[in-house]
Amino acid sequence: MDANPPRPRTVVITGAGGGVGRASARAFAACGDRIALLGRGEKGLAGVAAEVRDAGGEALAVPVDVSDAQAVEDAAERVETELGPIDVWVNNAFTGVFAPFTEIGADEFRRVTEVTYLGYVNGTRAALRRMVPRDRGTVVQVGSALAYRGIPLQSAYCGAKHAIQGWNESVRCELLHAGSRVRTTMVQLPAVNTPQFDWVLSRMPGRARPVAPVYQPEVAARAVVHAARHPGRREYRVGASTVATLIANALAPGLLDRYLARTMYAAQQDTGTQASDEPAPSNLWAPVDGALGRDFGAHGRFDDSSHDLYADTVLLRHPAALAAGALAGAAAAVTVLRRRR
């Protein structure tokens, strides 16, 4: 890992109470940074704040719903008052619905869009209002392979991630046009072992699960920290599966449509398990840690099948080698798809 920066930074992370946001908070804290933890769940925020302090960082927990633009602005003002000027803002908060598009209500689709897309817009606006006049700072957008390639059963989430991709490119170009030293960069992630699969609103018959291969949240966190230190690159793609998916989509999107139509319904549900007849609490409208009375932490229930193989080290320091391998894999996959067709 790169040497620590010369001074502690003020870092804001949205969706910090669990998953990638929580793992990223710990990673920044290990650098001695001051971390503002934004999220809705009180138990999750309290848990990650304790972890940040244990790791050597300074923590400020700020309960906020990122879909509320004024609340995000107020949170940014509080952060600068209590921790100092914001150096890094990490947009990570999201929600989703696992269901066919025709089974997602209009209010549910709007809610996913407001949190997952407009939450990033609100966070970036609050950050740039402070960074641009100072002519320094970095905004890291936590993205996904699904920012380029939509899959079935996640239409609202995929639509939001696609929107983030296009909007972020526009903002990046505007900053470059202005000659600003403020930077935005995006980290495209593979499937990650986070608690979201136990609290996402799902209408699938089986329990929701990530599509293999699955990576531990610490892999994503290392990539987020690296991107914050090296924001000159417009985008980082984590994991060979992310790169291979995007290459296959560029080479043969129609064939990939058919392949995903055949495989992704089963791949996103645990084999041999069924969803409970009793509807589980979901985090679409409110945090679930209070309803269930516990802090979920950073990891989901897939530790036994998740990788922590430092794939990000290969990607971030040797991107050409990973891209070449992924291209070969994607070409092979396209060949198989064509033969099956």
N, C-alpha and C positions, 0 to 999 in steps of 0.2 A: 504494500500500500504506500501511497505517496507520503512524504513528510507532512506533518501537521502544519497548517497555516500559521503565520507568525503571530497572530492574535486570535483570541476567541471570537467567533462570529455569532451574530444573532440570526437564528434559523427558525422559520415558521413552517410547521408541517400540518396540513389539514388531514382529517381522517387519522389522527395519531393514536387513537385508542386501541387499534388492533392491526393485525396483518402487516402489510408492507410499511404503512405509516409508523407503526410501533417499532418495527425492526430498524427503520431508518432513524428514528429518534435515538435509539440506543447507539447506533453507529456514529451519528454526529456527536453524541454525548461523549463517546470515547475519545473524540478529538478535543474535548474541553469546551465545546460550544455552549452557548446559551440557547435553550430550545423553548419556543412557544408551541404548545400542544393544543391544537384546535380540534374539536369534535363534539359530539352530542352526549355520549354515554359517560356519566359521572364516574362509574366504577372503572371503566377503561382508562379514562384520563388520570384518575388517581393512581392506578397501577403503573401506567407508563411514566408518570412523573416520578414515582419512587425509583423506577429502573434507571431513569436518566440521572438522578442524583447519585445512585449507587455506582453508575459508570463514570462519574466525574464531571457531569454537566450541570448546568443550572436550568431548572424547569419552571415554566409558567403554564398552568393549565387554564385554558379559556373555553368554556362551553359555548358553542356556536353552531348554528345550522348554516352551512355555506350557501344554501339557496337564497338566503336573506342578504341582499347586497349591503344594506345599511349595517346589519349586524357584523358582517365581515369587515367593513370599514371601521366600525367601532373597536373590533378586536385588534386590528392593525394599529390603531391609535394607542390602545392600551399596551400593546407589545413594545412600541417605541418608547412609551413613557416609563415602563418598568424594566425593560431589558436593553434599550438602546436602539439605534438605527438598524433596520432590517437589512441584512446582507444577502440572505438566501430565503426564497419562498418556495416551498414544495407543495404543489397541488396534487392531492392523492385521494381525497374523499370521493366516495361513489356509493351508489346503490343500484339494484337491478331487479329484474323479474325473470324467472325461468319459466317460460310458457310460449306456446305458439302465439304469433302476433294477434290472431283473431280472438285469443282468450285474455288479452291484456286490456284492461279498461282504459278509457281516455285519461282519467285522472291519474292512474298508475303510470301510464307512459309519460305524462307531463311531469310527474314527480321525479322519475328517473332522469329525465332531461334536465330538470331544474337543479338537481343535486350534482349529477355526474358531469354535465356540460357547463351549465351556467355557474355552478360552484367554482369551476376553474376560471371562468371569465371574471367572476366577482373577486376571487383571490388575486388574480393577476392585475386587475384594475387597482386594487388597494395597494399592491406591491409597487406597481409602476408609478403611482402618484407620489411615492416617497423616493423611489430609486432614481427616476429620470432627472429630477432637479439636482440630485447629488452626483449624477453621471456615473453610478456604479451600482452593482447588484446583479443577482442571478435569479431567474425563475426556472424551476425544474417542473415540467409537466410529466407526471407518471402516466404513461400510456400503456398500450397493449398491442399485440399482433392484430387484435380485433379492430384497431384503428385503421387498418388497411383491408382486412378480410373479414367480412361478416359471416357468422355461422347461425344455424337454426337455433331456436329457443332463447336467443338473447338479442332480439331485434332492438329493444330500447337501449340496452347497454352498447351494442355495436354502433347504433346510430349516434349516440352521444360521443363515443370515442372517435368516430369518423369526423364529427363536427369539431372536436377539439383539435384534430390533426390539421384541418383546413384553416381554422381560426388562428391557431398558433403560428402557422406559416405566414399568415398575413401580418400578425403582430411583429414577428421576427423581421420581415422585410421592412416594415415601417421604422423599426429601431435602426436597422442598417442604413436606411435612407437618411435618417437624421444624424448619422455619425455617432450615435450613442454608444457608450461603453457598457450599457446595461444589456444583458444577454438572456435569451430564453433558449432552452434546450429540452428535448423530449426523450424519455427513456421508455422504449417499447418492451414490454415484459411478456414472458411466456406464462403458462399456467403456474399458479403459486399456491402453496399450502397455507391458506388463511382461514379464519373462522367464518368467512362470509357464506360458505356453503351450508352452514348450520343456521344461519339467520336470514338468508335471502328468501324473498317471497317466491315460492315454487308451486307450479301446478302440474309437475311431472309425476308420474306414478311412482318412480323410484326416488331415493334421496339424491339431491344434487351433489355433483362432484366435479373437480377440475379435469380437463382433458389431459391425459398423459402425453409426454413426460411432465412431471410436476416438480417444481423447484421450491426449496425452502425460502421463506421471506428474507432471510439474511443475504441470499444471493442478490435479490432485488435491491436490498438496502445498500450493499456495497456499490452497486451500479449507480444508485441515486447520489451517494456521497461523491463518487468519482465524477459524475456529470456536473455536480455543483462546483467542483474544483476546476473542471475543464469544460466550461460552457461554450467554447469556440465551435465544437462540433454541433451541428444542428440536431443530431439524433443519435441515440445509442440503442442498439438492438441486443437484447440479452437472451442468450441461449440459442443453440443451433436450430431448435424447433421453430423459434420466431423467424429467423432468417430464411429457413427452408420454406416455411408457409408463405412468406411474402414473395419469394422467388417463384414458387409454384403458381401463385396467384397471378403474377405478371406473365408467366409463360403460357399458362393454359387455364384461364379463369373458368371457362365453361365446363371443362372436365372436373375442375375442383368443385364447382357447384354440385355436380352429380355425386362426387365422392362424399362430400360433406352431407348431402341429403341422405345418403345411405348409412353413414356411420355415426353422425354426431348426436342423434337421439340416444343411442345406447351409450356412447362415450361420455355423456354428461350425467349419467345416472349410475349409482352403485349397483352392480350386478347382484341379484338375489335379495335385494332389500326393497321394501316398500315404504312410501311415505305414510306417516301415521294418519289414522282417521281423524284424529284431533289436529286442527290447524296449529302449526308451530308459530310462535311469535316471529315476526319479520321486522327488519329494520327500515322498511320502506318509509314509514311515517314517523317512527319514534325509535330510539335506541332500545336494544333488547336486554342490555346488561341489568337494567333496573327491574324489568319484568321477570327475568329469570334469576335475579339476585346473585350474579357472579360476574367476575372479570374474565373474559375469554382469552386474553393474552394475544400473542402474535401468531401462533401456530393453529392450524386446523387439525382435523382428525387423520391426516394422511402422512404422518411422520414416517411410517414404515415404508412408504413407497415414494418418498420425495428425495430429490437430489440436492446435495450441498457440495457440488464438485468443483466449485470455483470456475464455473463456466464463464462467469463475467470476466475473470482475469484473461482468459483466452480472447474473449470478444473485445474487451476494451484495449488490450495492449497488442493484440495480433489480429485485428479485424480482417485483414486480407486472407489469412489462413482459414479463419472460420467461414468467411464468405465463400471461399473456394470449396470447402468441404460441404457447406450447405447447398451450394449450387449443384454439386455432383449428386447429393441426396435428392434434391428437388427434381433434377433431370430424370433420375431413376424412378421417382414417384410418378412423374408425368408419363413415363414410358409404360409403367404398370397400369396406370389409369386408362391409357389409350388401348392397351391390349385387352383390358377387361371390357371396355366399351365395344 
